Amino acid sequence: MRKTKTIPVVIVVFLLCVSTFSTLHADGIPEIPEIPEIPVESVTLDREQVDLAIGDTLQLIATVLPEDATNQELIWTSDDEAIATVADGLVTTVALGETIIRVTTVDGLFEAQCRVRVLTEVPVTGMTLGETEAYMFPGESRQLQAIFEPDTASNQNVSWVSADESIVSVTEEGLITVLADEGQTEIFATSEDGGFTASCVVSIQGTQLVVTSQYTMDRENGLIWGLERVTTGSIFRKKMGNRPEHIVFQNLAGEDYNAVIGTGTKVLLRAGDGTVQDELTVVVSGDVNGDGLITISDYTLIRLDILGVMPLDPGFFRAADINQDGVISITDYTHIRLDILRLEPLSAEVYTPAPISNPKTDQFVKHALAQLSKPYVFGTQGPNTYDCSGYVYYCLYQAGLRAGFYRATADTYSKWSSWLLVEKEDLRPGDLMFYISDEDPTVIGHVGIYLGNGYHIHASSSNGCVLICPFEAWYDTNFSHGRRVWT
């Protein structure tokens, strides 16, 4: 029998890769495919016209599009260097007069220009303050900023006055300091050139966290509880009696505006200068592992505590003591199991929409709410885990959408012309909401369901579950459009 030689698998794979993905040089070394160049399409400047005084400098900012264009080299020129010169966008005035500063791309020769007028002195034409309202705490200081029109005005001197120095003082530089424990006053700024006036009303805040009737506070132990399941930072702030910008979370993921608050989260009342005025620790009934959800993990931890196998951390005792009888028992364990089964919820849902007239849409929203707090897992479509488009697919399917309907991506669903296109101001409960991807603004990267009154529900990868959020911050900024399935 004739013997055959066996070629090692590694060599076979290498040869297949070489033959498939590249050509060879004469010396046998694979060629690396060339990366195609991305051409420049346009260039713009941050100013079209500016007034400067003799001897002033100003940095012009050029923006080349697309941002990833291969050759972003620029050529800067001045039509009259006797009046103003330019180097790498830095304009320097030389003499009275007017000239044009031009920037030209080497690739494509696209051009943008800025008209520069050089005056003996640039007058102030208006003035405002960086903030017209300031909410501050006793002893806190803050620097107020005067904003001039134009920003190149020659004389930017300002005089500052407090309407009541016993409440808030102000220095010649505009540094304000709260001197009283309560009250309100106004700070006035007047420009030396032109006598323009602007003001800021300063209100003094209390130094303690203030809970609403919905939440309960235990000052002795520094606790706050009564939060619903899957409460986000944004929802919590709105339900407190303090200014939302003063409430921050010490150990919430990056103080994320839309992160879920769990047992053990530190809520801080913090001044603008970083001073902490007050602090409380959150307790979410049933959330024993601190993720803000109520899942099988929580009742497992309670059961292990009851069996003496793994005692609970003392900080999570109140979250595990569901019936508030001072002991952890099988009763608490049972309450959590009934909640997970949706038989006897521990708390009300975060948001319940008003009745919806269309029965299909009503069923769709009810199915969506029934999935609240279930885990996010990429590529899944229920009934126990979801990604964003899988969540929408599952709920629509359960509501009766069948013919011609299939599982697709958020980007694909966003283009379904059989579903009515809806603008932001026309959203109704049950409408699908599509969001632009952070990585690629030409692609829809996320989808949710509008609930009405500024709330939406979605499967969130960043929070790891299905949750309800206010339609604000990132969601408002990245919102593209809506779609109405049943009209």
C-alpha positions in Angstrom: 0.0 0.0 0.0 1.3 3.4 -1.0 1.9 5.7 2.0 0.6 9.3 1.8 2.1 12.3 3.6 -0.1 14.1 6.1 0.2 17.9 6.0 0.0 19.5 9.4 -3.2 21.2 10.2 -1.5 24.5 11.1 0.2 24.7 7.7 -3.2 24.0 5.9 -4.9 26.7 7.8 -2.1 29.2 7.1 -2.1 28.4 3.4 -5.9 28.8 3.2 -5.7 32.2 5.0 -3.0 33.4 2.7 -4.8 32.3 -0.4 -8.1 33.8 0.8 -7.1 37.2 2.3 -3.9 38.3 0.6 -1.5 37.9 -2.3 2.2 37.1 -2.0 5.3 39.0 -2.8 7.9 37.3 -4.8 9.8 36.4 -1.6 6.7 34.7 -0.2 5.7 37.3 2.3 1.9 38.1 2.4 0.9 41.6 1.2 -1.1 43.7 3.6 -4.2 45.1 1.9 -4.1 48.8 1.5 -6.5 50.8 3.6 -8.6 53.1 1.3 -8.2 56.8 1.9 -11.2 58.8 3.2 -11.5 62.1 1.3 -12.3 65.5 2.8 -15.8 66.8 2.1 -15.8 70.2 3.7 -14.1 72.6 6.2 -15.7 75.2 8.5 -14.5 77.8 11.0 -15.9 78.5 14.4 -16.3 82.2 13.5 -17.4 84.0 10.3 -16.6 87.5 11.5 -14.8 89.0 14.5 -13.8 92.4 15.8 -10.3 92.8 17.4 -8.2 95.6 18.7 -4.6 96.3 17.6 -2.2 93.8 19.3 -5.0 91.2 20.1 -4.7 87.5 19.2 -7.4 85.0 18.6 -7.3 81.3 17.9 -9.6 80.2 15.1 -10.8 76.6 15.2 -11.2 74.7 11.9 -13.4 71.6 11.6 -12.7 69.1 8.8 -15.5 66.7 7.7 -15.7 63.8 7.9 -13.8 63.7 11.2 -11.9 60.6 10.1 -10.7 62.1 6.7 -7.3 60.7 5.9 -5.5 64.0 5.0 -6.5 66.8 7.4 -3.7 69.1 6.5 -4.7 72.8 6.3 -3.3 76.0 4.7 -3.9 79.3 6.5 -3.6 82.6 4.8 -4.4 86.3 5.3 -5.6 88.5 2.5 -3.6 91.4 4.0 -0.8 90.6 6.4 -0.3 94.3 7.1 -3.6 94.2 9.0 -3.6 90.7 10.5 -1.4 87.6 10.2 -2.3 84.0 10.8 -0.3 80.9 11.7 -2.0 77.5 12.4 -5.2 79.4 13.0 -3.7 81.9 15.5 -4.7 85.4 14.3 -2.5 88.4 15.4 -3.7 91.9 14.6 -1.1 94.4 13.3 -2.9 97.6 12.1 -6.3 99.2 11.7 -8.4 97.9 8.9 -10.1 94.8 7.6 -8.9 91.5 6.1 -10.1 88.0 5.4 -8.5 85.0 7.0 -8.8 81.9 4.9 -8.3 78.2 5.7 -8.0 75.7 2.8 -7.8 71.9 2.9 -4.9 70.3 1.0 -7.2 67.5 0.1 -9.9 68.8 -2.2 -9.0 72.5 -1.7 -12.2 73.2 0.3 -12.2 76.7 1.9 -13.7 78.6 4.8 -13.1 82.2 5.8 -13.5 84.7 8.6 -13.7 88.5 8.2 -11.4 90.3 10.7 -12.0 93.9 11.6 -9.2 95.6 13.5 -10.4 98.6 15.5 -8.8 101.0 17.9 -11.0 99.6 20.6 -13.8 97.0 20.5 -16.8 98.3 22.5 -19.1 96.2 24.7 -22.5 95.8 23.2 -24.1 93.6 25.9 -23.4 91.5 29.0 -25.0 88.5 30.8 -24.0 86.3 33.7 -23.1 82.6 33.4 -26.0 81.8 35.7 -29.1 83.9 36.7 -30.1 81.6 39.6 -27.8 80.0 42.1 -28.9 77.5 44.8 -26.2 77.4 47.5 -25.6 76.2 51.1 -24.5 78.2 54.2 -20.8 78.9 54.0 -20.5 77.9 50.3 -18.6 80.1 47.8 -18.9 80.4 44.1 -17.3 82.4 41.3 -19.8 84.3 39.0 -18.7 84.8 35.4 -19.6 87.9 33.3 -20.1 87.1 29.6 -19.5 89.9 27.2 -20.8 90.6 23.7 -18.7 90.5 21.7 -16.3 88.2 23.6 -13.4 90.2 22.2 -14.5 93.5 23.8 -11.5 95.6 24.9 -12.8 96.7 28.3 -14.2 93.8 30.3 -14.1 95.4 33.8 -17.1 94.8 36.0 -18.4 96.2 39.3 -20.2 93.8 41.6 -22.9 94.6 44.3 -24.9 92.4 46.7 -28.5 93.5 47.5 -28.0 92.2 51.0 -24.4 91.7 52.2 -25.7 90.0 55.4 -27.0 87.1 53.3 -24.5 86.8 50.5 -21.2 88.8 50.1 -19.5 89.5 46.8 -15.8 90.5 46.1 -14.6 92.8 43.3 -13.8 89.7 41.2 -17.4 88.3 41.5 -16.7 85.6 44.1 -19.9 85.2 46.2 -20.1 83.6 49.7 -23.2 82.6 51.6 -23.2 84.2 55.1 -26.7 83.4 56.4 -28.4 80.0 57.1 -31.5 80.9 55.1 -32.9 83.6 52.8 -32.5 84.9 49.3 -30.8 87.9 47.7 -29.6 89.2 44.3 -26.1 89.9 43.0 -25.7 92.7 40.4 -22.9 93.1 37.9 -22.4 96.3 35.8 -20.0 96.7 32.9 -17.6 99.6 33.0 -17.9 100.1 29.3 -21.5 100.8 28.4 -23.0 100.4 31.8 -24.7 97.1 31.0 -26.3 95.3 34.0 -27.0 91.6 34.7 -28.0 89.8 37.9 -28.1 86.5 39.7 -30.7 85.5 42.4 -29.0 83.4 45.2 -31.3 81.1 47.2 -29.9 79.4 50.4 -30.7 75.7 50.7 -31.2 73.5 53.7 -28.3 71.3 54.7 -30.3 68.0 55.0 -31.8 65.6 52.6 -35.5 66.0 52.4 -37.7 63.0 51.7 -41.2 63.0 50.1 -44.1 61.3 51.7 -43.3 58.2 49.5 -39.9 57.6 51.1 -39.1 56.9 54.7 -36.1 58.2 56.6 -34.3 56.8 59.6 -32.0 59.6 60.8 -30.8 57.6 63.8 -29.3 54.9 61.5 -28.8 57.1 58.5 -31.2 55.1 56.2 -33.8 55.9 53.6 -36.2 53.3 52.2 -39.5 53.0 50.3 -38.0 52.9 46.8 -39.8 51.0 44.2 -38.2 48.2 42.2 -35.7 49.4 39.5 -35.6 53.0 40.7 -33.0 55.0 38.7 -31.0 58.0 39.9 -33.1 60.3 37.8 -36.4 59.1 39.2 -35.0 59.2 42.8 -33.8 62.8 42.4 -37.3 63.9 41.2 -39.0 62.4 44.2 -36.8 64.1 46.8 -37.4 67.6 48.2 -33.9 68.9 47.4 -32.5 70.4 44.2 -31.8 67.5 41.8 -28.3 68.8 41.0 -27.3 68.6 44.6 -28.1 64.9 45.0 -25.3 62.6 44.0 -24.6 58.9 44.6 -21.3 57.9 46.1 -21.1 54.2 44.9 -23.4 54.2 42.0 -21.7 53.3 38.7 -20.0 56.6 37.7 -22.9 58.5 39.4 -24.8 57.5 36.2 -27.9 59.6 35.8 -29.9 56.5 34.7 -28.2 53.8 36.8 -30.4 51.6 39.1 -30.2 52.4 42.8 -29.7 49.4 45.1 -29.4 48.6 48.8 -26.2 50.1 50.1 -26.1 53.1 47.7 -24.9 56.3 49.5 -27.0 59.3 48.7 -25.1 62.6 49.3 -26.4 66.1 49.5 -23.4 67.9 47.9 -22.6 71.6 47.3 -21.2 72.9 44.1 -17.7 73.1 45.7 -17.9 69.4 46.6 -18.7 69.9 50.3 -21.0 67.1 51.6 -23.9 68.5 53.6 -25.7 65.3 54.4 -25.6 61.5 53.7 -28.0 58.6 53.8 -27.8 54.9 52.8 -30.5 53.4 50.6 -32.5 50.3 51.5 -34.6 48.7 48.8 -36.9 46.1 50.4 -36.1 42.7 48.9 -32.8 43.8 47.3 -30.3 41.8 49.4 -27.4 41.8 47.0 -27.4 45.6 46.2 -28.2 45.5 42.5 -31.5 47.4 42.9 -33.5 44.4 41.5 -35.5 41.6 43.2 -34.4 38.3 41.7 -33.7 34.7 42.6 -30.3 35.7 43.9 -32.0 37.7 46.7 -34.2 34.9 48.1 -31.2 32.5 47.7 -29.1 34.8 50.0 -32.0 35.0 52.5 -32.4 31.2 52.5 -28.6 30.7 53.1 -28.8 33.2 56.0 -31.8 31.3 57.5 -29.9 28.0 57.2 -26.8 29.6 58.9 -24.7 28.7 55.8 -23.9 32.3 54.8 -25.0 35.1 57.2 -26.1 38.3 55.6 -24.0 41.4 55.8 -25.5 43.6 58.7 -26.0 46.4 56.2 -28.5 44.4 54.2 -30.5 43.1 57.2 -33.4 45.7 56.8 -33.6 44.9 53.0 -34.1 41.2 53.9 -36.5 41.8 56.7 -39.5 42.2 54.4 -42.2 42.1 57.0 -40.2 44.4 59.4 -40.5 42.1 62.4 -36.8 42.4 63.3 -35.8 38.8 62.3 -35.0 37.1 59.0 -37.3 34.1 58.6 -39.0 31.9 56.0 -41.8 34.5 55.9 -39.4 37.0 54.3 -38.1 34.4 51.9 -41.7 33.6 50.8 -42.5 37.2 50.3 -39.6 37.6 47.8 -40.6 34.4 45.9 -44.2 35.7 45.6 -42.9 39.0 44.2 -40.6 37.3 41.6 -43.7 35.2 40.5 -45.7 38.5 40.3 -48.3 37.1 42.6 -47.8 39.6 45.5 -45.4 42.4 44.5 -43.5 44.0 47.3 -44.0 47.5 45.9 -45.9 49.3 43.2 -44.3 49.6 39.8 -42.5 52.8 39.0 -45.0 54.0 36.5 -48.5 52.8 35.4 -49.7 54.3 32.1 -53.2 55.7 31.6 -55.7 53.4 29.8 -55.0 53.0 26.1 -57.9 53.0 23.7 -56.4 50.6 21.1 -56.7 47.1 22.6 -53.6 45.8 20.7 -51.5 48.6 22.0 -52.9 48.2 25.5 -51.9 44.6 25.5 -48.5 45.4 24.1 -47.8 47.9 27.0 -49.1 45.5 29.6 -46.7 42.7 28.3 -43.9 45.2 28.4 -44.5 46.2 32.0 -44.8 42.5 33.0 -41.1 42.1 32.0 -39.8 44.8 34.3 -36.5 44.0 36.1 -35.9 40.9 34.0 -32.1 40.5 33.1 -30.6 41.9 29.9 -28.7 39.3 27.9 -27.5 40.2 24.4 -29.1 38.2 21.5 -32.0 36.9 23.6 -35.8 37.5 23.1 -37.5 36.2 26.2 -39.3 35.0 28.1 -36.7 35.4 30.9 -33.9 37.5 29.4 -33.8 40.1 26.6 -31.8 42.5 24.6 -33.5 45.8 23.5 -34.9 44.6 20.1 -35.6 41.1 21.5 -37.7 42.7 24.2 -39.7 44.7 21.7 -40.1 41.6 19.5 -41.3 39.5 22.4 -43.9 42.0 23.6 -45.3 42.7 20.1 -45.5 39.0 19.4 -47.4 38.4 22.7 -49.7 41.2 21.8 -50.7 39.4 18.6 -48.4 40.7 15.9 -47.7 37.7 13.6 -48.1 38.1 9.8 -44.8 39.2 8.2 -43.3 39.9 11.7 -39.9 38.5 12.7 -37.0 39.2 15.1 -34.8 42.0 13.8 -32.4 44.6 15.1 -33.4 48.1 16.4 -32.0 49.6 13.2 -34.2 47.4 11.0 -37.3 48.0 13.1 -36.7 51.7 12.9 -37.1 51.6 9.1 -40.3 49.5 8.9 -42.5 51.8 6.7 -45.6 49.8 7.6 -45.4 51.3 11.1 -46.4 55.0 11.2 -43.4 57.4 11.6 -43.9 59.5 14.7 -42.0 62.7 15.8 -41.0 63.4 19.4 -43.8 65.8 20.1 -46.5 63.3 18.8 -45.4 60.3 20.9 -48.2 58.2 22.5 -48.1 55.3 25.0 -47.1 52.2 23.1 -45.0 53.9 20.4 -41.6 52.5 19.7 -38.7 54.9 20.4 -35.4 54.7 18.4 -32.1 56.0 19.5 -28.9 56.9 17.5 -25.8 54.8 18.2 -22.9 56.5 20.0 -20.5 54.7 17.8 -22.2 55.5 14.4 -24.7 58.3 14.1 -26.0 56.8 10.9 -27.2 53.7 12.7 -30.0 53.2 15.2 -28.5 51.4 18.2 -31.3 51.1 20.7 -35.1 50.8 21.0 -37.6 51.3 23.8 -41.3 51.7 24.4 -43.0 55.0 25.3 -45.3 54.9 28.4 -46.5 58.5 28.4 -45.9 61.4 30.7 -42.2 61.5 29.8 -41.4 57.9 30.7 -40.2 54.9 28.6 -39.4 51.3 29.3 -36.6 49.3 27.6 -34.1 46.5 28.0 -30.9 48.4 29.1 -27.5 46.9 28.5 -25.8 49.5 30.9 -28.2 48.6 33.8 -28.4 44.9 32.9 -32.2 44.7 33.1 -35.6 45.9 31.8 -36.3 49.2 33.5 -38.4 52.4 33.3 -36.5 55.7 32.8 -37.5 59.3 32.2 -37.2 60.4 28.6 -34.3 62.8 29.2 -30.5 63.2 29.3 -28.9 60.7 26.8 -32.3 59.4 25.6 -33.5 62.9 24.7 -30.3 63.8 23.0 -30.0 60.6 21.0 -33.7 60.2 20.1 -34.2 59.8 16.4 -37.9 59.0 15.8 -40.8 56.9 16.9 -42.9 54.2 15.1 -46.6 53.4 15.9 -47.4 49.8 15.2 -51.1 49.9 15.6 -52.9 53.2 14.5 
